[in-house]
Every structure is written in C-alpha cells, then in structure tokens.
Amino acid sequence: MMPLRTWLKPLAGLLLASATCAALAAPQHALTLYDEPPKYPANFKHVDYVNPDAPKGGTFRKSTTGSFDSLNPFINKGVPAEGIEMTFDTLTRQTLDEPFTSYGLIAQKMEKAPDNSWVRFYLRPEAKFNDGHPIRAEDVVFTFDTLMKNGSPLYKGYYSDVDQAIAENPLQVKFTFKHNKNRELPLILGQLPVLPKHWWETRDFGKGNLEVPVGSGPYTITDIKPGRSIRYERNKDYWGKDLPINKGLYNFDAITVDYFRDNSVAFEALKAGQFDYWFEISAKNWASAYNAPAFTQGRLKKEEIRNHNPTGMQGFIFNLRKPMFQDVRVREALSLLFDFEWANKQLFSGAYSRTGSYFENSEMAAKELPSAEELAILEPLRGQIPDKVFTEVFKPNVTDASGMIRDQQRRAYQLLQDAGWRIVDDKMVDAQGKPVTIEFLLAQSEFERILLPYKRNLSDLGIDLQIRRVDTSQYLNRLRSRDFDMIVGSFPQSNSPGSEQREYWESSSYDKPGSRNFIGLKDPAIDQLTEDLIHADSRQSLINHARALDRVLQWGYYVIPNWHIKTWRVAYSHNIGHPAVTPLYDIGTETWWAKPDAAPVTPTKPTSESLEP
C-alpha cells in the first residue's frame, strides 16, 4: 500500500455465509492488515508523535519547482497545485508510526467481512464539506464511481478488485469485492478521498482548471497566482478539528507555496528568508552550502531525521517500448558504464549507499540466496525468468572510484557485440545498423552533473547520450505519452506493498498513461509474481513474495540503480517548532507549528534579481 473480492454462490450457501458474517463481523475504530491489534485503542486521545498542546497560528511558507495549472489532482491532465491534498479528507487515515493501520476519519467505524469479501464504513454524522453540506454515503459512492470512470488510470488499477460501492443508508457505505484474496483492499479503500457530489455533478470532472473546488479538509484555498503561488488557510470551522486522530495537527493558520524555476534558485530564496522549509536532495549542497549567514547566525536550522521507510528503487529507467532496450544484454551493458563509486566520491561527498533492491532499506529486499519458500514461488516460472534468479545474489557493478572503468567498458562492449551491436566509423550501431543515440529526458537540473560523466563513458563506446532538459509541464506530458528513451524515475515502497504494484509492473498498466509502468513491462511471469504478492495472506508470505519479485526485477536490468540515504535532510526557520518525537515513516510537517515567542523571518532580496520566484 502507498500516499493510492466476492464470488456468487448458490442461494443457500450465500444465505448461510451472510448469516455467518453478520454474526462475526463487528464495527471497529481501526483496521489492520492481518487483524493484529492496532497500536492505539478506541479511546486514544492523540497519536504519540504530536504535541497535543501545539500552539495555533502563524504562516508556514513552503516552496516547490515548476508551475501548476490545475486544482484537480484526481485526473491525468495538467499539473496539480502542491498541497492540494490538504483541502479534502479521506474515509480513514493511516498513522505515521505503524506499518499499516488505518483509523477512522470521515468514517467513525469500519467493519469488514470475516472472509474479506466486503468492507463497510459508518460515516460520522457531523462530517461536512467546507460549504456546510453534510458528507453522506451518496458522496462516497459518487466519488468511487467517478474516479473509476473518469479519474486517473491509477485508480482503476488500485481498486480493480472492487465489485461495487453501495450506499446502504445516508451514513453507511458498503464495498463488495470481486474475490477475497486482496487483504489490503479494506484498508486502501479507506484512503478514498470523498468528493462533494452536489458540486461535481454539474461540472466536467475530466477537465483540469483553476476553479477552487469544494473540499472537506483542514485547509481551504484563499489565493492563487497561476503557476507562481498558492495560499491555503486553516478552516476555522473544520468539522474534524477535535478528533483524536487530528489532535496536534494542522497548527499553522496559513500555508503558502511559492514556485521557482529550479532548486538552485529556490535555495537562494530560502537563505534570503523568503520561505521557511527546505528538503535537501543534494549531498553536495548538504556538505558545503549550509555555511551561509542564515545558518551560522541561527536564522535557519539544519537537521537530519531518521527515515525508517523502505527507500524503494530510484534509477535511470530504460523504456522497453523502445526497440534498442529490449535485449537484456544491452541493458546490462549500459548499466556497467555508470560509475557510482566515482560519483559518490566526487559529487556526493560519500553520502550515499548504492541501491540494489526494489525494496531497499527493508526486510523485503532480496540480499541473500533465495530461501526454500522463495524457491517454491519461483520454481513454477523456471524458463520464463532469468536463470540467475535461482543461483546468484544480484549486486550492482562496483568500481574502484578512480574514474577509470576499462574493465567495465570491455565487458559492456562484449555484451553489446553479443546483442548484434558493433562499431562503424567510431560510432556504435545497433543490430539493424542504425547509429545509437539515446535521449535522456530530464526535468531536474541537479542531475545534469551526474549524467555528464555517464555520457562520457558511453561516448567512449561510440554511444551518443543526449541530455534533454524540459520544463515540468512538458516533462509530465512526455512521461504520460511514454515519449522518452531514459528518465530518472523511482518506484516508492511502503512497509506493506500491495495493489500499487500493479501500476508499477503489470501488463495491464503498460498502456495506461497515468501508471508508473515507466519501464514498459509486459511479462506474464512478472504479472503472476505481482498478483501473488498482493494476495499474500501473512506477513512472512508477503516478505517471501516481495523478495521473489525483487529478484526477477533485479536480474532483468530494467533500471540502472541509483543510490539512497537513510535520513531526511531538512532545513527550517528558527521560528518553526516540531515535536520531540518524530514519526517513524514520515517527516511529519503537519505536526509542526509557529513558535509564538519567536519573530517570523523578514524576507530580504535574493542575491540576484533572477532569483525571485
């Protein structure tokens, strides 16, 4: 699960099953994946990682890069505004200190069938949209049906095992399932945002625009400068402000988001006091760029926060829809030419570790030879998956960090020759005799300095790598249309992977413009491994299936693995406070607050006129 089953029986059997379910099922305040007890009891006052007495007030100024042209984040059109998720609520909420437990939000109680064939949500009578209209079951059904019909293709994959949504009465919604094998389905249905039927039914849901929608969340949109900034203000009449699950959250009276051209421009604005929070992605900056007066004088603080999440896989992704990448030998060869050790030493100040697993930083990563349980999963697929899956542990190529990779280049050249590629007039040509040119599509300027050494290594073998940097809007459009050769991409993972894996790996997501099947996978063996993982019936089974899938993905050389770090690196203004206890699985900025006894930072002009947002 990320933050996106019933069979008809003979009548007698169905009546018996229904009676049994009625006897055993019971409404509860929380749902867990394997029916283990939740951390927080029904009478809990607040979660552990908040300050329940956090002061309310002040403004939290944030930034992002690019621009936006839509306030509808649920469709596959346009670029939605940063922070728009704060304006709507979901049926339940997952806490940030449990792997996979959901507590009621719009739903007061939840009830799932003992055989996992349905789930029922009991709505809070007091829940309402920010225009005062009550949230009712018909809104939930409308939302589900609309997202499945007109929403991003992501929803169709995420909720594909749902049969139908039924409004049993104004405060009661039941979802029936196509089968009972998807254990996480009751929980991920709780992630469903609830949209106002009365507002959306007179509008075109599939059209992205900047009309402010009616929401139900703790914040409302109060000011928009298209493509440049957006302002959210805390809804003083927010229906859920006194719920225990919300205690200590949403402390700022206002949250603003300013847009900048790129991160280097934004960082200068941070130092000039134009906003309050920064998430650092550059190891070079973290090592050397934080000696400015804003930090030495204490106006800005820097902090590393432990990250207990699986880091997943970030890498240079091959688009297998392109014929040049369909031979695994080509993909392996191109992987050999990326010198991570040199980059880590020269560009990252040694801050990173090489990623080797699609479930990195978790117990689901395949780091040893397969166990007997994993072999039992993989054996029926022998001949359809790489042979090395059964006998070897995958490890990315390692260099001596000198920048000289002659051995790797020789191995790469041999693999390319085996694939039918050859050198003609100092240029590499593919098996069809076409000169090899690879376009690397990029939206982040920070990656250019990383790709240039890789470009040189490819050039030594006569391969032309063209680094094509485009703006955010164009990048997203080309990503959705699969118009790229290679990109920097990621496949985020949670502690409980599930239905979202379909959008990463399965054939059904191959042609979906909004899916994260960037690789272009269309492999029946991977489809089966993915479905088996989703249907795992215990934690250990989930681990075994995740490792089995991991091995097949690793040996497919579908990406050139990048790197990871086990901390979040952040900087923030001195007048911003946060709880002493940090959530295990998130930075948790929604728990932060403005210190009443500390004056807000007065913005100054950035070092250059060009640095303004």
Summary of the structure (lengths in Angstrom):
residues: 613
radius of gyration: 25.4
end to end distance: 35.5
largest distance: 78.1
contacts: 1972
relative contact order: 0.16
helix: 30%
strand: 21%
